[in-house]
Amino acid sequence: MKREFNVIIERDAEGYYVARVPELRGCHTQAKSLDTLIKRIREAIALCLEVEGEAQSAGEFVGVQRITV
């Protein structure tokens, strides 16, 4: 059964893309390119599911808002 997960992607100060999955505690990875990042986060999700079993529900993803203070 296929499942969908929200993946948050950011770029750090050194130029690496960093991805994390809020629904899966500790599920994150990084890469220099987005293509590699997507491949790695898929692998990370599969491994996290093996270890943790069912994902915890983190609620429905609504969106991201950038706020300047």
mmJSON file of the N, C-alpha and C atoms, coordinates in Angstrom:
{"data_MODEL":{"atom_site":{
"group_PDB":["ATOM","ATOM","ATOM","ATOM","ATOM","ATOM","ATOM","ATOM","ATOM","ATOM","ATOM","ATOM","ATOM","ATOM","ATOM","ATOM","ATOM","ATOM","ATOM","ATOM","ATOM","ATOM","ATOM","ATOM","ATOM","ATOM","ATOM","ATOM","ATOM","ATOM","ATOM","ATOM","ATOM","ATOM","ATOM","ATOM","ATOM","ATOM","ATOM","ATOM","ATOM","ATOM","ATOM","ATOM","ATOM","ATOM","ATOM","ATOM","ATOM","ATOM","ATOM","ATOM","ATOM","ATOM","ATOM","ATOM","ATOM","ATOM","ATOM","ATOM","ATOM","ATOM","ATOM","ATOM","ATOM","ATOM","ATOM","ATOM","ATOM","ATOM","ATOM","ATOM","ATOM","ATOM","ATOM","ATOM","ATOM","ATOM","ATOM","ATOM","ATOM","ATOM","ATOM","ATOM","ATOM","ATOM","ATOM","ATOM","ATOM","ATOM","ATOM","ATOM","ATOM","ATOM","ATOM","ATOM","ATOM","ATOM","ATOM","ATOM","ATOM","ATOM","ATOM","ATOM","ATOM","ATOM","ATOM","ATOM","ATOM","ATOM","ATOM","ATOM","ATOM","ATOM","ATOM","ATOM","ATOM","ATOM","ATOM","ATOM","ATOM","ATOM","ATOM","ATOM","ATOM","ATOM","ATOM","ATOM","ATOM","ATOM","ATOM","ATOM","ATOM","ATOM","ATOM","ATOM","ATOM","ATOM","ATOM","ATOM","ATOM","ATOM","ATOM","ATOM","ATOM","ATOM","ATOM","ATOM","ATOM","ATOM","ATOM","ATOM","ATOM","ATOM","ATOM","ATOM","ATOM","ATOM","ATOM","ATOM","ATOM","ATOM","ATOM","ATOM","ATOM","ATOM","ATOM","ATOM","ATOM","ATOM","ATOM","ATOM","ATOM","ATOM","ATOM","ATOM","ATOM","ATOM","ATOM","ATOM","ATOM","ATOM","ATOM","ATOM","ATOM","ATOM","ATOM","ATOM","ATOM","ATOM","ATOM","ATOM","ATOM","ATOM","ATOM","ATOM","ATOM","ATOM","ATOM","ATOM","ATOM","ATOM","ATOM","ATOM","ATOM","ATOM","ATOM"],
"id":[1,2,3,4,5,6,7,8,9,10,11,12,13,14,15,16,17,18,19,20,21,22,23,24,25,26,27,28,29,30,31,32,33,34,35,36,37,38,39,40,41,42,43,44,45,46,47,48,49,50,51,52,53,54,55,56,57,58,59,60,61,62,63,64,65,66,67,68,69,70,71,72,73,74,75,76,77,78,79,80,81,82,83,84,85,86,87,88,89,90,91,92,93,94,95,96,97,98,99,100,101,102,103,104,105,106,107,108,109,110,111,112,113,114,115,116,117,118,119,120,121,122,123,124,125,126,127,128,129,130,131,132,133,134,135,136,137,138,139,140,141,142,143,144,145,146,147,148,149,150,151,152,153,154,155,156,157,158,159,160,161,162,163,164,165,166,167,168,169,170,171,172,173,174,175,176,177,178,179,180,181,182,183,184,185,186,187,188,189,190,191,192,193,194,195,196,197,198,199,200,201,202,203,204,205,206,207],
"type_symbol":["N","C","C","N","C","C","N","C","C","N","C","C","N","C","C","N","C","C","N","C","C","N","C","C","N","C","C","N","C","C","N","C","C","N","C","C","N","C","C","N","C","C","N","C","C","N","C","C","N","C","C","N","C","C","N","C","C","N","C","C","N","C","C","N","C","C","N","C","C","N","C","C","N","C","C","N","C","C","N","C","C","N","C","C","N","C","C","N","C","C","N","C","C","N","C","C","N","C","C","N","C","C","N","C","C","N","C","C","N","C","C","N","C","C","N","C","C","N","C","C","N","C","C","N","C","C","N","C","C","N","C","C","N","C","C","N","C","C","N","C","C","N","C","C","N","C","C","N","C","C","N","C","C","N","C","C","N","C","C","N","C","C","N","C","C","N","C","C","N","C","C","N","C","C","N","C","C","N","C","C","N","C","C","N","C","C","N","C","C","N","C","C","N","C","C","N","C","C","N","C","C","N","C","C","N","C","C"],
"label_atom_id":["N","CA","C","N","CA","C","N","CA","C","N","CA","C","N","CA","C","N","CA","C","N","CA","C","N","CA","C","N","CA","C","N","CA","C","N","CA","C","N","CA","C","N","CA","C","N","CA","C","N","CA","C","N","CA","C","N","CA","C","N","CA","C","N","CA","C","N","CA","C","N","CA","C","N","CA","C","N","CA","C","N","CA","C","N","CA","C","N","CA","C","N","CA","C","N","CA","C","N","CA","C","N","CA","C","N","CA","C","N","CA","C","N","CA","C","N","CA","C","N","CA","C","N","CA","C","N","CA","C","N","CA","C","N","CA","C","N","CA","C","N","CA","C","N","CA","C","N","CA","C","N","CA","C","N","CA","C","N","CA","C","N","CA","C","N","CA","C","N","CA","C","N","CA","C","N","CA","C","N","CA","C","N","CA","C","N","CA","C","N","CA","C","N","CA","C","N","CA","C","N","CA","C","N","CA","C","N","CA","C","N","CA","C","N","CA","C","N","CA","C","N","CA","C","N","CA","C","N","CA","C","N","CA","C","N","CA","C","N","CA","C"],
"label_alt_id":[null,null,null,null,null,null,null,null,null,null,null,null,null,null,null,null,null,null,null,null,null,null,null,null,null,null,null,null,null,null,null,null,null,null,null,null,null,null,null,null,null,null,null,null,null,null,null,null,null,null,null,null,null,null,null,null,null,null,null,null,null,null,null,null,null,null,null,null,null,null,null,null,null,null,null,null,null,null,null,null,null,null,null,null,null,null,null,null,null,null,null,null,null,null,null,null,null,null,null,null,null,null,null,null,null,null,null,null,null,null,null,null,null,null,null,null,null,null,null,null,null,null,null,null,null,null,null,null,null,null,null,null,null,null,null,null,null,null,null,null,null,null,null,null,null,null,null,null,null,null,null,null,null,null,null,null,null,null,null,null,null,null,null,null,null,null,null,null,null,null,null,null,null,null,null,null,null,null,null,null,null,null,null,null,null,null,null,null,null,null,null,null,null,null,null,null,null,null,null,null,null,null,null,null,null,null,null],
"label_comp_id":["MET","MET","MET","LYS","LYS","LYS","ARG","ARG","ARG","GLU","GLU","GLU","PHE","PHE","PHE","ASN","ASN","ASN","VAL","VAL","VAL","ILE","ILE","ILE","ILE","ILE","ILE","GLU","GLU","GLU","ARG","ARG","ARG","ASP","ASP","ASP","ALA","ALA","ALA","GLU","GLU","GLU","GLY","GLY","GLY","TYR","TYR","TYR","TYR","TYR","TYR","VAL","VAL","VAL","ALA","ALA","ALA","ARG","ARG","ARG","VAL","VAL","VAL","PRO","PRO","PRO","GLU","GLU","GLU","LEU","LEU","LEU","ARG","ARG","ARG","GLY","GLY","GLY","CYS","CYS","CYS","HIS","HIS","HIS","THR","THR","THR","GLN","GLN","GLN","ALA","ALA","ALA","LYS","LYS","LYS","SER","SER","SER","LEU","LEU","LEU","ASP","ASP","ASP","THR","THR","THR","LEU","LEU","LEU","ILE","ILE","ILE","LYS","LYS","LYS","ARG","ARG","ARG","ILE","ILE","ILE","ARG","ARG","ARG","GLU","GLU","GLU","ALA","ALA","ALA","ILE","ILE","ILE","ALA","ALA","ALA","LEU","LEU","LEU","CYS","CYS","CYS","LEU","LEU","LEU","GLU","GLU","GLU","VAL","VAL","VAL","GLU","GLU","GLU","GLY","GLY","GLY","GLU","GLU","GLU","ALA","ALA","ALA","GLN","GLN","GLN","SER","SER","SER","ALA","ALA","ALA","GLY","GLY","GLY","GLU","GLU","GLU","PHE","PHE","PHE","VAL","VAL","VAL","GLY","GLY","GLY","VAL","VAL","VAL","GLN","GLN","GLN","ARG","ARG","ARG","ILE","ILE","ILE","THR","THR","THR","VAL","VAL","VAL"],
"label_asym_id":["A","A","A","A","A","A","A","A","A","A","A","A","A","A","A","A","A","A","A","A","A","A","A","A","A","A","A","A","A","A","A","A","A","A","A","A","A","A","A","A","A","A","A","A","A","A","A","A","A","A","A","A","A","A","A","A","A","A","A","A","A","A","A","A","A","A","A","A","A","A","A","A","A","A","A","A","A","A","A","A","A","A","A","A","A","A","A","A","A","A","A","A","A","A","A","A","A","A","A","A","A","A","A","A","A","A","A","A","A","A","A","A","A","A","A","A","A","A","A","A","A","A","A","A","A","A","A","A","A","A","A","A","A","A","A","A","A","A","A","A","A","A","A","A","A","A","A","A","A","A","A","A","A","A","A","A","A","A","A","A","A","A","A","A","A","A","A","A","A","A","A","A","A","A","A","A","A","A","A","A","A","A","A","A","A","A","A","A","A","A","A","A","A","A","A","A","A","A","A","A","A","A","A","A","A","A","A"],
"label_entity_id":["1","1","1","1","1","1","1","1","1","1","1","1","1","1","1","1","1","1","1","1","1","1","1","1","1","1","1","1","1","1","1","1","1","1","1","1","1","1","1","1","1","1","1","1","1","1","1","1","1","1","1","1","1","1","1","1","1","1","1","1","1","1","1","1","1","1","1","1","1","1","1","1","1","1","1","1","1","1","1","1","1","1","1","1","1","1","1","1","1","1","1","1","1","1","1","1","1","1","1","1","1","1","1","1","1","1","1","1","1","1","1","1","1","1","1","1","1","1","1","1","1","1","1","1","1","1","1","1","1","1","1","1","1","1","1","1","1","1","1","1","1","1","1","1","1","1","1","1","1","1","1","1","1","1","1","1","1","1","1","1","1","1","1","1","1","1","1","1","1","1","1","1","1","1","1","1","1","1","1","1","1","1","1","1","1","1","1","1","1","1","1","1","1","1","1","1","1","1","1","1","1","1","1","1","1","1","1"],
"label_seq_id":[1,1,1,2,2,2,3,3,3,4,4,4,5,5,5,6,6,6,7,7,7,8,8,8,9,9,9,10,10,10,11,11,11,12,12,12,13,13,13,14,14,14,15,15,15,16,16,16,17,17,17,18,18,18,19,19,19,20,20,20,21,21,21,22,22,22,23,23,23,24,24,24,25,25,25,26,26,26,27,27,27,28,28,28,29,29,29,30,30,30,31,31,31,32,32,32,33,33,33,34,34,34,35,35,35,36,36,36,37,37,37,38,38,38,39,39,39,40,40,40,41,41,41,42,42,42,43,43,43,44,44,44,45,45,45,46,46,46,47,47,47,48,48,48,49,49,49,50,50,50,51,51,51,52,52,52,53,53,53,54,54,54,55,55,55,56,56,56,57,57,57,58,58,58,59,59,59,60,60,60,61,61,61,62,62,62,63,63,63,64,64,64,65,65,65,66,66,66,67,67,67,68,68,68,69,69,69],
"pdbx_PDB_ins_code":[null,null,null,null,null,null,null,null,null,null,null,null,null,null,null,null,null,null,null,null,null,null,null,null,null,null,null,null,null,null,null,null,null,null,null,null,null,null,null,null,null,null,null,null,null,null,null,null,null,null,null,null,null,null,null,null,null,null,null,null,null,null,null,null,null,null,null,null,null,null,null,null,null,null,null,null,null,null,null,null,null,null,null,null,null,null,null,null,null,null,null,null,null,null,null,null,null,null,null,null,null,null,null,null,null,null,null,null,null,null,null,null,null,null,null,null,null,null,null,null,null,null,null,null,null,null,null,null,null,null,null,null,null,null,null,null,null,null,null,null,null,null,null,null,null,null,null,null,null,null,null,null,null,null,null,null,null,null,null,null,null,null,null,null,null,null,null,null,null,null,null,null,null,null,null,null,null,null,null,null,null,null,null,null,null,null,null,null,null,null,null,null,null,null,null,null,null,null,null,null,null,null,null,null,null,null,null],
"Cartn_x":[0.826,0.0,0.88,0.633,1.409,0.873,1.786,1.414,2.07,1.479,2.024,2.511,3.635,4.206,4.552,4.42,4.864,6.363,7.09,8.536,8.861,9.539,9.977,11.397,11.629,12.954,13.464,14.685,15.35,16.763,17.392,18.798,19.599,20.677,21.474,22.516,23.269,24.244,25.36,25.608,26.672,26.167,24.887,24.336,23.716,23.706,23.082,21.579,20.839,19.404,19.179,18.288,17.989,16.501,16.149,14.744,14.422,13.195,12.726,11.245,10.827,9.442,8.855,7.992,7.452,6.696,6.055,5.281,6.149,7.427,8.319,9.482,9.479,10.518,11.909,12.807,14.177,14.388,13.376,13.489,13.941,15.223,15.785,17.024,17.415,18.61,19.043,20.187,20.67,21.394,21.518,22.226,22.55,23.47,23.837,22.824,22.096,21.118,19.735,18.706,17.337,17.025,17.54,17.304,17.832,19.05,19.644,18.89,18.471,17.728,16.439,15.693,14.426,14.674,15.709,16.048,16.381,17.173,17.59,16.435,15.528,14.435,13.463,13.301,12.477,13.082,14.41,15.095,14.964,15.098,14.99,13.588,12.569,11.186,10.983,11.456,11.311,11.99,13.182,13.891,13.18,12.682,11.956,10.693,10.0,8.794,9.115,10.241,10.666,10.9,11.536,11.905,10.713,9.944,8.871,7.512,7.333,6.029,5.129,3.927,2.975,3.436,3.241,3.592,2.558,3.031,2.121,1.473,0.197,-0.504,-0.07,0.412,0.847,-0.191,-1.365,-2.39,-2.28,-3.162,-3.2,-2.268,-1.435,-0.529,-1.348,-1.119,-1.867,-1.021,0.221,1.073,2.249,3.032,4.182,4.029,4.317,4.224,5.553,6.094,7.326,6.939,7.472,7.142,8.429,8.445,9.593,9.307,10.255,10.098,11.201],
"Cartn_y":[-1.178,0.0,1.256,2.139,3.374,4.398,5.164,6.209,7.51,8.602,9.923,10.576,11.29,12.009,13.424,14.351,15.719,15.78,16.399,16.539,18.032,18.491,19.879,19.938,20.825,20.954,22.371,22.467,23.753,23.665,24.815,24.838,25.477,24.811,25.34,26.34,26.896,27.943,27.448,26.151,25.584,25.135,25.345,25.01,23.624,22.864,21.541,21.678,20.802,20.701,19.728,20.088,19.265,18.962,17.684,17.262,16.568,16.821,16.121,15.81,14.755,14.298,14.446,15.442,15.681,14.487,13.688,12.545,11.425,11.412,10.339,10.92,10.694,11.239,10.785,11.743,11.432,11.14,11.346,11.043,12.287,12.307,13.445,13.006,13.831,13.563,14.849,14.821,15.995,15.562,16.509,16.237,17.565,17.522,18.716,19.045,18.037,18.294,17.821,18.431,18.038,16.619,16.214,14.845,13.814,14.034,13.123,13.186,14.381,14.542,13.734,13.79,13.059,11.553,11.076,9.65,9.267,10.089,9.778,9.856,10.822,10.923,9.76,9.273,8.066,6.881,6.731,5.653,5.828,7.066,7.344,7.029,7.384,7.09,5.58,4.841,3.379,2.787,3.278,2.77,3.142,4.368,4.796,3.972,3.658,2.847,1.429,0.904,-0.428,-0.447,0.612,0.67,1.025,2.04,2.548,1.919,1.288,0.749,1.857,1.964,2.966,4.38,5.296,6.703,7.335,8.248,9.006,10.088,10.316,11.351,12.713,13.561,14.901,15.93,15.493,16.418,16.68,17.492,17.814,18.978,18.839,19.909,21.05,22.245,23.413,24.283,24.537,25.368,25.926,26.737,27.379,28.87,29.619,31.076,31.679,32.565,33.271,34.592,34.864,36.082,36.829,38.102,38.959,39.725,39.7,40.413,41.427],
"Cartn_z":[0.0,0.0,0.0,-0.93,-1.023,-0.043,0.536,1.488,1.079,1.474,1.172,2.456,2.361,3.491,3.057,3.984,3.745,3.983,3.069,3.185,3.176,4.213,4.312,3.768,2.8,2.185,2.398,2.886,3.095,2.518,2.335,1.913,3.036,3.461,4.563,4.067,4.99,4.677,3.762,3.74,2.91,1.544,1.263,-0.044,-0.149,0.944,0.928,1.069,0.38,0.584,1.731,2.629,3.796,3.777,3.903,3.888,5.198,5.695,6.887,6.734,7.413,7.356,8.758,8.974,10.32,10.907,10.068,10.56,11.13,10.768,11.195,11.992,13.277,14.154,13.694,13.531,13.156,11.682,10.863,9.434,8.682,8.323,7.602,6.827,5.865,5.079,4.409,3.734,3.011,1.745,0.794,-0.459,-1.136,-2.084,-2.855,-3.935,-4.463,-5.524,-5.078,-5.66,-5.326,-5.778,-6.932,-7.412,-6.417,-5.948,-4.974,-3.655,-3.262,-2.02,-2.036,-3.123,-3.218,-3.126,-3.792,-3.717,-2.281,-1.617,-0.251,0.743,0.579,1.543,1.373,0.143,-0.057,0.69,0.589,1.3,2.811,3.283,4.716,5.228,4.458,4.85,4.962,3.978,4.005,5.24,5.568,6.746,8.036,8.125,9.324,9.516,8.445,8.543,8.999,8.558,9.007,10.505,11.007,12.418,13.297,12.9,13.742,13.473,12.349,12.006,11.485,11.992,11.529,11.897,10.966,11.21,12.127,12.944,13.783,12.946,13.175,12.432,12.94,12.045,12.424,12.021,11.62,11.179,9.692,9.211,7.787,7.485,6.463,6.062,5.479,5.98,5.535,4.625,5.001,4.167,4.965,4.297,4.9,4.706,5.733,5.65,6.069,5.259,5.603,6.244,7.436,8.17,8.485,8.208,8.518,9.793,10.718,11.992,12.138],
"occupancy":[1.0,1.0,1.0,1.0,1.0,1.0,1.0,1.0,1.0,1.0,1.0,1.0,1.0,1.0,1.0,1.0,1.0,1.0,1.0,1.0,1.0,1.0,1.0,1.0,1.0,1.0,1.0,1.0,1.0,1.0,1.0,1.0,1.0,1.0,1.0,1.0,1.0,1.0,1.0,1.0,1.0,1.0,1.0,1.0,1.0,1.0,1.0,1.0,1.0,1.0,1.0,1.0,1.0,1.0,1.0,1.0,1.0,1.0,1.0,1.0,1.0,1.0,1.0,1.0,1.0,1.0,1.0,1.0,1.0,1.0,1.0,1.0,1.0,1.0,1.0,1.0,1.0,1.0,1.0,1.0,1.0,1.0,1.0,1.0,1.0,1.0,1.0,1.0,1.0,1.0,1.0,1.0,1.0,1.0,1.0,1.0,1.0,1.0,1.0,1.0,1.0,1.0,1.0,1.0,1.0,1.0,1.0,1.0,1.0,1.0,1.0,1.0,1.0,1.0,1.0,1.0,1.0,1.0,1.0,1.0,1.0,1.0,1.0,1.0,1.0,1.0,1.0,1.0,1.0,1.0,1.0,1.0,1.0,1.0,1.0,1.0,1.0,1.0,1.0,1.0,1.0,1.0,1.0,1.0,1.0,1.0,1.0,1.0,1.0,1.0,1.0,1.0,1.0,1.0,1.0,1.0,1.0,1.0,1.0,1.0,1.0,1.0,1.0,1.0,1.0,1.0,1.0,1.0,1.0,1.0,1.0,1.0,1.0,1.0,1.0,1.0,1.0,1.0,1.0,1.0,1.0,1.0,1.0,1.0,1.0,1.0,1.0,1.0,1.0,1.0,1.0,1.0,1.0,1.0,1.0,1.0,1.0,1.0,1.0,1.0,1.0,1.0,1.0,1.0,1.0,1.0,1.0],
"B_iso_or_equiv":[0.0,0.0,0.0,0.0,0.0,0.0,0.0,0.0,0.0,0.0,0.0,0.0,0.0,0.0,0.0,0.0,0.0,0.0,0.0,0.0,0.0,0.0,0.0,0.0,0.0,0.0,0.0,0.0,0.0,0.0,0.0,0.0,0.0,0.0,0.0,0.0,0.0,0.0,0.0,0.0,0.0,0.0,0.0,0.0,0.0,0.0,0.0,0.0,0.0,0.0,0.0,0.0,0.0,0.0,0.0,0.0,0.0,0.0,0.0,0.0,0.0,0.0,0.0,0.0,0.0,0.0,0.0,0.0,0.0,0.0,0.0,0.0,0.0,0.0,0.0,0.0,0.0,0.0,0.0,0.0,0.0,0.0,0.0,0.0,0.0,0.0,0.0,0.0,0.0,0.0,0.0,0.0,0.0,0.0,0.0,0.0,0.0,0.0,0.0,0.0,0.0,0.0,0.0,0.0,0.0,0.0,0.0,0.0,0.0,0.0,0.0,0.0,0.0,0.0,0.0,0.0,0.0,0.0,0.0,0.0,0.0,0.0,0.0,0.0,0.0,0.0,0.0,0.0,0.0,0.0,0.0,0.0,0.0,0.0,0.0,0.0,0.0,0.0,0.0,0.0,0.0,0.0,0.0,0.0,0.0,0.0,0.0,0.0,0.0,0.0,0.0,0.0,0.0,0.0,0.0,0.0,0.0,0.0,0.0,0.0,0.0,0.0,0.0,0.0,0.0,0.0,0.0,0.0,0.0,0.0,0.0,0.0,0.0,0.0,0.0,0.0,0.0,0.0,0.0,0.0,0.0,0.0,0.0,0.0,0.0,0.0,0.0,0.0,0.0,0.0,0.0,0.0,0.0,0.0,0.0,0.0,0.0,0.0,0.0,0.0,0.0,0.0,0.0,0.0,0.0,0.0,0.0],
"pdbx_formal_charge":[null,null,null,null,null,null,null,null,null,null,null,null,null,null,null,null,null,null,null,null,null,null,null,null,null,null,null,null,null,null,null,null,null,null,null,null,null,null,null,null,null,null,null,null,null,null,null,null,null,null,null,null,null,null,null,null,null,null,null,null,null,null,null,null,null,null,null,null,null,null,null,null,null,null,null,null,null,null,null,null,null,null,null,null,null,null,null,null,null,null,null,null,null,null,null,null,null,null,null,null,null,null,null,null,null,null,null,null,null,null,null,null,null,null,null,null,null,null,null,null,null,null,null,null,null,null,null,null,null,null,null,null,null,null,null,null,null,null,null,null,null,null,null,null,null,null,null,null,null,null,null,null,null,null,null,null,null,null,null,null,null,null,null,null,null,null,null,null,null,null,null,null,null,null,null,null,null,null,null,null,null,null,null,null,null,null,null,null,null,null,null,null,null,null,null,null,null,null,null,null,null,null,null,null,null,null,null],
"auth_seq_id":[1,1,1,2,2,2,3,3,3,4,4,4,5,5,5,6,6,6,7,7,7,8,8,8,9,9,9,10,10,10,11,11,11,12,12,12,13,13,13,14,14,14,15,15,15,16,16,16,17,17,17,18,18,18,19,19,19,20,20,20,21,21,21,22,22,22,23,23,23,24,24,24,25,25,25,26,26,26,27,27,27,28,28,28,29,29,29,30,30,30,31,31,31,32,32,32,33,33,33,34,34,34,35,35,35,36,36,36,37,37,37,38,38,38,39,39,39,40,40,40,41,41,41,42,42,42,43,43,43,44,44,44,45,45,45,46,46,46,47,47,47,48,48,48,49,49,49,50,50,50,51,51,51,52,52,52,53,53,53,54,54,54,55,55,55,56,56,56,57,57,57,58,58,58,59,59,59,60,60,60,61,61,61,62,62,62,63,63,63,64,64,64,65,65,65,66,66,66,67,67,67,68,68,68,69,69,69],
"auth_comp_id":["MET","MET","MET","LYS","LYS","LYS","ARG","ARG","ARG","GLU","GLU","GLU","PHE","PHE","PHE","ASN","ASN","ASN","VAL","VAL","VAL","ILE","ILE","ILE","ILE","ILE","ILE","GLU","GLU","GLU","ARG","ARG","ARG","ASP","ASP","ASP","ALA","ALA","ALA","GLU","GLU","GLU","GLY","GLY","GLY","TYR","TYR","TYR","TYR","TYR","TYR","VAL","VAL","VAL","ALA","ALA","ALA","ARG","ARG","ARG","VAL","VAL","VAL","PRO","PRO","PRO","GLU","GLU","GLU","LEU","LEU","LEU","ARG","ARG","ARG","GLY","GLY","GLY","CYS","CYS","CYS","HIS","HIS","HIS","THR","THR","THR","GLN","GLN","GLN","ALA","ALA","ALA","LYS","LYS","LYS","SER","SER","SER","LEU","LEU","LEU","ASP","ASP","ASP","THR","THR","THR","LEU","LEU","LEU","ILE","ILE","ILE","LYS","LYS","LYS","ARG","ARG","ARG","ILE","ILE","ILE","ARG","ARG","ARG","GLU","GLU","GLU","ALA","ALA","ALA","ILE","ILE","ILE","ALA","ALA","ALA","LEU","LEU","LEU","CYS","CYS","CYS","LEU","LEU","LEU","GLU","GLU","GLU","VAL","VAL","VAL","GLU","GLU","GLU","GLY","GLY","GLY","GLU","GLU","GLU","ALA","ALA","ALA","GLN","GLN","GLN","SER","SER","SER","ALA","ALA","ALA","GLY","GLY","GLY","GLU","GLU","GLU","PHE","PHE","PHE","VAL","VAL","VAL","GLY","GLY","GLY","VAL","VAL","VAL","GLN","GLN","GLN","ARG","ARG","ARG","ILE","ILE","ILE","THR","THR","THR","VAL","VAL","VAL"],
"auth_asym_id":["A","A","A","A","A","A","A","A","A","A","A","A","A","A","A","A","A","A","A","A","A","A","A","A","A","A","A","A","A","A","A","A","A","A","A","A","A","A","A","A","A","A","A","A","A","A","A","A","A","A","A","A","A","A","A","A","A","A","A","A","A","A","A","A","A","A","A","A","A","A","A","A","A","A","A","A","A","A","A","A","A","A","A","A","A","A","A","A","A","A","A","A","A","A","A","A","A","A","A","A","A","A","A","A","A","A","A","A","A","A","A","A","A","A","A","A","A","A","A","A","A","A","A","A","A","A","A","A","A","A","A","A","A","A","A","A","A","A","A","A","A","A","A","A","A","A","A","A","A","A","A","A","A","A","A","A","A","A","A","A","A","A","A","A","A","A","A","A","A","A","A","A","A","A","A","A","A","A","A","A","A","A","A","A","A","A","A","A","A","A","A","A","A","A","A","A","A","A","A","A","A","A","A","A","A","A","A"],
"auth_atom_id":["N","CA","C","N","CA","C","N","CA","C","N","CA","C","N","CA","C","N","CA","C","N","CA","C","N","CA","C","N","CA","C","N","CA","C","N","CA","C","N","CA","C","N","CA","C","N","CA","C","N","CA","C","N","CA","C","N","CA","C","N","CA","C","N","CA","C","N","CA","C","N","CA","C","N","CA","C","N","CA","C","N","CA","C","N","CA","C","N","CA","C","N","CA","C","N","CA","C","N","CA","C","N","CA","C","N","CA","C","N","CA","C","N","CA","C","N","CA","C","N","CA","C","N","CA","C","N","CA","C","N","CA","C","N","CA","C","N","CA","C","N","CA","C","N","CA","C","N","CA","C","N","CA","C","N","CA","C","N","CA","C","N","CA","C","N","CA","C","N","CA","C","N","CA","C","N","CA","C","N","CA","C","N","CA","C","N","CA","C","N","CA","C","N","CA","C","N","CA","C","N","CA","C","N","CA","C","N","CA","C","N","CA","C","N","CA","C","N","CA","C","N","CA","C","N","CA","C","N","CA","C","N","CA","C","N","CA","C","N","CA","C"],
"pdbx_PDB_model_num":[1,1,1,1,1,1,1,1,1,1,1,1,1,1,1,1,1,1,1,1,1,1,1,1,1,1,1,1,1,1,1,1,1,1,1,1,1,1,1,1,1,1,1,1,1,1,1,1,1,1,1,1,1,1,1,1,1,1,1,1,1,1,1,1,1,1,1,1,1,1,1,1,1,1,1,1,1,1,1,1,1,1,1,1,1,1,1,1,1,1,1,1,1,1,1,1,1,1,1,1,1,1,1,1,1,1,1,1,1,1,1,1,1,1,1,1,1,1,1,1,1,1,1,1,1,1,1,1,1,1,1,1,1,1,1,1,1,1,1,1,1,1,1,1,1,1,1,1,1,1,1,1,1,1,1,1,1,1,1,1,1,1,1,1,1,1,1,1,1,1,1,1,1,1,1,1,1,1,1,1,1,1,1,1,1,1,1,1,1,1,1,1,1,1,1,1,1,1,1,1,1,1,1,1,1,1,1]
}}}
